Amino acid sequence: MKKLIICLLSLGLFSLGTAQTKEIKLENVTIRPLNLNYLKKVQDKETPEFVKALENRAARYDITESPVFKREFDAYEVVFDAIKKDGADGTIMVTFDQNGKILSAIERYKNVSLPKSIRDVCLQEYPDYKIHKDFYLVSYDYDENSVKKIYKVQMRNGTSKKNLKIDANGVIQ
């Protein structure tokens, strides 16, 4: 009986040990870089989540996988759209080079969740007003290594309205 138990334990341990050494082969895996320069420039800790999601989609897009892609063209323009249930919408018009790098992007968002710093500026400047609607505009240029972010906010108090233009640092222009 003792020999039978030892044999069964040995067999069990042997089968567990060999099961862990099986080799697994993966299907073809493609690794490609994201447009990190673009994402680093256009996103920060205050970028609304809806905006980040669309920017990430644009950065991950691989133009070389498109059926219209031909290496002989210098640039491609692709438009990304998104609509959110709560009325927010956004569009990014991106220019890619022949290697998939983002050369420029023009972004326009409507009725996104404004960062707290921008809301605070609006409400401090016009405390009796409420935010009625907003636009968030971003322009990115790889060659100039620049990005410009502007919030356009319409404030209302009854029939009175104020249109504000605020940069990403919270400065009213």
N, C-alpha and C positions, 0 to 999 in steps of 0.2 A: 504494500500500500504506500509505504514511504517512497519507494522508487517511482511509483506512478505519479504521485504528487510532484516530485522533483522534475520528472520528465515533462509534465504538463506546464509547470512554471517556466522551465527552460524554453519550451516551445513557444509559450506566450511572450516571453521577453525577447526571444530571437525574432519573432514575427513583428513585434513593435519596433525593434531596432532597424530592421530592414525596410520597413514601411516609411521611415523618415528619410531614407536616402534615395528615394525615387527622384528621377530627373524630370523636370517639367519644362517643356519648350513653349515659348511664347510665339504668338503670331507676329507678323511684321509690325514693328512699332515705329512710328514716326515721331521724332522729337523736333520741334521747331521753336525758335525763340519768339516770345511775345514782343510787341512793340513797347518795350519797357520805358524808353525815353519819352514816348507819348504819354503813357500812364503816369509817370513820375511828374510830368509837367502839368497835366490837366487835373489830377486828383490830389486832394489833401484830406485832412481829417474832417473838414466841414462839407465836403462834397456830398450832396444828397444821394441816398442809396439808389434811387431810380436812375440818376445820372451815371453813377458808377457802373451799374449793370449794363447800360447801353455802351459806355466807353470800353468796358471790358470785352463786350461782344465785337466791337470794331477792332480792338487790339488783337484779338484772337483769330480774326478772319484771315484766311490764307488765300490770297488772290491767285496764287499759282495753281490751286485746285479748281478754279473756276473753269467752266467749259468755254468761256470766251477768251481765256488767257492765251496770249501769244508772246513769246519772249521778245519779239522785235519791237513791240510798243514800249515807249519810255514810261508811261504812267497810265493808271486806271483810276476812274472815279466811281466810288461805290456809296450808295445812300443807305443808311440804317435808320429805321423808324421803330418807335415803340409807343404804345398807348397803354396807360394804366387805368384801372377801373375807376379810380376817384377823379378822373378828368385830366390828369397830368399827361402830357405827351412830349415827345422829343424826336429830333432828327439830327443825325450827324452826316455831313457830306465829307467823305474822306478821299484823299488822293494818295494812292499807293504807287511806289515805283515798281519796276519789273521784278524786284526781289522780294516784294511784300512789305517793305518798310513804309510806314506812314510818313509822307512828305508834308501834308497839311490837313487840317480838319477845321470845319466850320460847324459849330453845334448850336442848336436852338431848342430850348425847353420852355414849356408853358405850364404854369400852375404846379411847379414842383414844391416840395417841402423846403422852405427857406432855412438856411442855417440860423441858429440862434443869434449870432452876432449881427446878421443882416436884419433880422426881425427887430432886435433891440434898437438898432440905429433908426429904423423907420418909426418905431413907437416912441422913442425919445424925442425925435424931431417933431412929430405930430401926435401928441398923446391923446387927442380927442378923436383921432381918425382910426379906421380899421383897414387892414390890408385887404384889398378887393381882388386883385389879380397880380400875377408876376410873370416875368420872363427872365430866363438865365441864358446868357450868350457867352460862348467860348470860341476863341480862334487860336489855332495852334499852327506854328510854322517851324519845321525841323531845321531848315537852312539858317534861319535867323535865331534859332534856339530860343523862341519866344512863345509865350502864351498870354492871352488877354481874356480876363473874366469880368463880365458886367452883369449886374442884376438890374432889371427895370421893374419897378414896383409902382402899382397904382393904389393910392390911399384914398378912402372915401369917408366922408362925414355927411350923411344925408345926401343933398344934391351937390355938395362941394367935393371936388376931387383934386388930388395932387399927384403928379407923376414924378417919381424919383429915379435917378440913375446912380447906382452905387457900385463902386469897384469891389473886388474880392477882399480888400482890407477894411471895408466898412466906411469908406470915405464917399460922401455924397458929392457928385460932380455937378 
